[in-house]
Amino acid sequence: MVGKSYLPIVQNADNFPYDRDLLEIYYQLILAGDPKPHGYLRPETVAKMPWTSSFRVSHEHPRTVTVLDSSQGSDSAAAFTAAFKELVDILIEQDTFRLLAKRHSEPFALLSWPTSRSEGGTGTGVVTMERFAAPLFGILLQGAHMIAYVRSRATEDDCGVISGLWIPRRAKHLFSSPNMLDSTVAGGIAAGTTALETIIKEAGEEASLQPELVRTRVRSTGLLTYVSSTDAIHGWPGESGLLCPGIVYIYDMELPMDVIPKPHDGEVGNYSLMSVGDVQAALLNNEFKPDAAVVIIDFLIRHGVITADSERNFVRINEHIHRRLPFRVADR
């Protein structure tokens, strides 16, 4: 591993160029009454989309797709949510895009939607959309990842050193990144829930970890931001060129040696307790799902495994995993 850098790995996840002028080829997604963009759509997506009367498409610069407010301001969030739902139902029924694979998914909240008039919006409330459809609209997605690890200790008072990370291999039947390595537990944050609630839920569903154990031991350690394009995602089964901006809330959890994560819901093939060295080798061999690789690299940075002395691109790596996003991020 001498001489190899982790920079190409984070660039695989944060692969959209920083030049904002490149966004000019996209159509801005606008919610009526709010001038700030909430997403970016490829021209090919706009041309293929079976738009309903709830949307207005403008091909004049700057090109926009505006979601109309059928409530006339009385309940804008509900009107926008209904407009998205109607359109996504049509997409699934007509099998318009490979990305959806004719499947519904859980709703998630648009983080960029202002929740009060003082923030520039047309009313209060939460706008939601099905998670699988988000990349078609280039909407910001929120997720939560947790790394479970163990320490070796000479005595009970010894702080110990990290001796292993619990790493799952994704099931072969999954739509995205099948059979690749992943974070111990991860999931999208559904509307009406929090990052911590997501971790507790997914820990039970994916790893058979009891809620009481997770609540007691899990620790929030920050968040990561990146913007990817599906053009650069290896093995991506959906449409190319879609914009996928993301916020990932990250958690660590030290587990006792006698607690072993076990697959439960069919999304994980198996769990392995991998040494730090084996995890590093797997990273450099591109065996991890792209967003999980970023989470693992951040974990190794925070725990002093990857340092400015050992990684020549240390600054650039940190820039890629803490990127400024091209959206307003409303306070919740």
N, C-alpha and C positions, 0 to 999 in steps of 0.2 A: 504493500500500500504506500510505500515511500514515494513521494513525488506526486501522488495523485491528489486532486482537489475535489472538494464536494460542491464546488461552484456549478458545474454542469447539471448536478442533480436538482439544486434549487431553481436553476434556470429552466428546467423542464416543467416545473410547476408555475413559476412566475415568468412566463415566456412571452407576454405581450410587450412590445417595445414601449419605452417611456415617452416617446414623441407623441404628444397629444394630437398633433396634426393627423396622425394615422387614423384617429377616430372619425375623421371627416368622411370616410367611405361608409360609415355606419349610419343608420337611421336612429335618431334619439327617440327613446320611449318617454312620452310626456303624459302626465296625468292632468286632465283639464283643470285649469286654475293654478297650476304650479309650474313655473317656468324651468325648474331644475330637471335635468334628465334622470330617469330612474332605471335606465337600461340602454343597451345599444344593440340594434338588430342588423344583421348582414343584409345587403340588397337582395341576395338570392332568397333569403328567408321571407323578406317582405313580399317579393314577387310570387312566392309559392303559397303564402298564407291565405286561407279562405276568410278574409276579413268580414266581420259582421257590421251592422249599422252602428254598433257601439264604438267603432274606431274610425278615425279620419287619418288618411295617409297623405302627406304632402311631399312632393318630389322636388320642391324648391329648396335652395340652400338657406339655412341648414335643414336637411331632410329630417322629417319627423313622422312618428306614428303617435297620434294622440288618442288616449282613452277618454271618451266623452262621459260627462256626468249626467246620467239620466235623472238624477234626483234634483237637479238644479240647485245643488248646494245644501239640501236638507240632510242628506246622508251620503256624502261623496265616497267614503271608504266602502260602504256596502255596494254602491253602484259600480265602482271600479272592480271590486271582487266578483260581482255578478257577470260583468263583461268578460273578465278573464275566464271564468268558469264556463260560460257559454261557448267561447272560442275553443278552449281546451277539449271540451266534450266533442266538438265537431272534429278536431284533429285526431282524437283517438278513434272515433267512429269511422272516419275516412282513412285512417292509417297514413296520414299526410307526411309524417317525418319518422325516420328510423329511430331517432332519439327516444321517442315516447314508447315505441314497441307495443303500441295499443294498450298501454297500462296506465291506470290512475295511480296517484301517489298522495301523500299527506300534504295538507296546505302549510305554507310557511308565510311569515309576515315580511313585507317589504320594509327593510330597515330604513330605507331612504325616504319613506313617506313621513312628512311632518305630522305630529299628532295634535297640533293646536294651530289656530289661526295666527298666533303671534310668530310662528315659525314660517309663515308664508303659505300655508295650505288653505284648502277650502273647507276644512271641517275636521272634527276629531274622529278617531276610530282607527282600526287597523285594516290595511289592504292585504289580502292574501292571494296566493297563487299556488298551484300544485308544483311541488319541488322538481319533478322530472322535466317540466316545461320551461323552467327558469333559463337554461342556456339559450333557448330560442329567442328570448327577449333580452339576453345579456344582463339579467338582473343579479344584484348582489345576493349571494347565498351565505347563510351562517351555519357553521358546523361546530361540533365539539369532539375533541380527541383526548384520550387518556392513555398514558404509558404506565403499566404496572411493572414493578421491578423488585428485585430482592438484593439484600446486602449480606455479605459474609462478615461475621463478627467473632473476634477472639473471646470477648466477654460480653455480658449484657450491657455494660457501660460503654463499650467500644462503639464509636460511631460507624465503624466498618466502611467497606468500599462496595460500590455497586458490582455485583458479581453476575447479574443476569437480567435480561428484559424478557417479559412474556410477550412473544410475537406470534400472531396468528397467520395462517395461510388462508387466503380467501377461497371460498368454495369454487369449484370449476364451472358451476352453472350460472354464476353471477353475470349480469349484463356488462358491467364495467370492471376492468382489471381482474378478470378471473384468475385464480391460482397464484396471485401475487401476494407478497407479504404486506402487512398492514399494521396500524397502531393496535394496541391491545383491545381498545374499545373505541368506537367512533360512530357518529350519526349526525344527520341533519337536524337542526333545531326547528321543530314544528311550531306553528302558530299557537300562542297561548301557553308555551312552556319556556323553560330557561335552559341555559347551557348545563348547569349542574343537574337539573332534572333529567335532561337528555342522557348525561353520563350514567346516572343511577339506573335509568330504564335500560339503556343499551348494555350496561354491565351485566344485568340479569339475563337479558335476552341472548346476548352473544357469548358471554363467558361464564354464565351460571354463578355469578358473584352476588351474594345476598345484599339487599339494600342497606341494612344496618352496618355491614362491614364497609361498604363504599362510603357511606356518610361519615363514618368515624375516621377513615384513613385518607380519603381523597383530598388533594390540595390544589387549589387554583394557582396557576403559574403564569398567567398572562394571555395574550392572544397574538396570532399571526395574521398577516394580510398579504394577498397576492392577486395578480390578474393573469389568467391563462387564456390561451386560444386553443380550441380543439384541433387546430392544424398540427400542433406539435405534440399531442398526446399519443404515445405509441399504443397501437391496438385499439384506438377509440372507435366504437362501433356506430356512432351517430354521425350527424352532419359535420362537415369541416368548417373551420373559420368562425365558430361560435365563440362569443366572449363569455368567460366564466370567472368573474371576480368573486373573491371569497374572504370571509372572516372566519378564523378558526380559534375557538376558545380552547385553551390547553390545560390539562390536569396531569398531575403525577400521583401515583399511589404506591407506597411501599407495601408489599405483601409479606406475611410470614412464610417461612419455607414450606410449611405444611398446607398452605392454601394454593390449590392448583386450578387455574381457569380451565373450564371445559366447554366445548361447543354445545349450543343449545337450540338455536333457531334455524340452523341449516346454512347460515351465511358464512360460517367459518368451517374449514376442513379440519384443522387441528391447531393446537397451540404448542409452541416449543419454548423452553427457557434457553434463550441464546446468550452467549457471552457477549460482552461489549465488543470484543475483537471480531466475533462472527457477525454481529450486527453491522459493524463498519464495513466488513468485506461484502456483505449483502447489499449495502447501500451503494458501494462503488461498482457493484456488478449489476446495478439497476433492477434489483429484484423486488423493490418496494413499490407499492402504489404511489403515484407522484405526490399527492397531498400528504400521505403518511410519511413519505421520505423527508419532507420538510419538517414535520413534527418531530421525527426521530433526530434529525440534525439539530434542531433547536434544543431538544433534551440533552444531547451530548455537549452542546455549547454551555448550557446552564450548569451542567454537572462537571465542567472542567475537562472533558475528554477532548473536545475540539477547542483549540485556543488560538490566539493570534500568533503564538510561536510555532504551532504545529501546522497551521493552515495559511498559506500565502494569500488567499483571497478572503480572509476573515471579514474585512469590512464590506466587501461587495456581497458576500453571503448574507450578512445581516441586513443590508439594504433590500435584498430581494424578499426576505421573509417578513419585513416590516414596511411594506410599500404603502405610499399614499394612494388612496383609491379615488377614482374619478366620479365620485358621488358625494352628495351631502349624506352624512350619517346622523340621522335624527336621534336625540336622546330618548331613551325609553324609561 
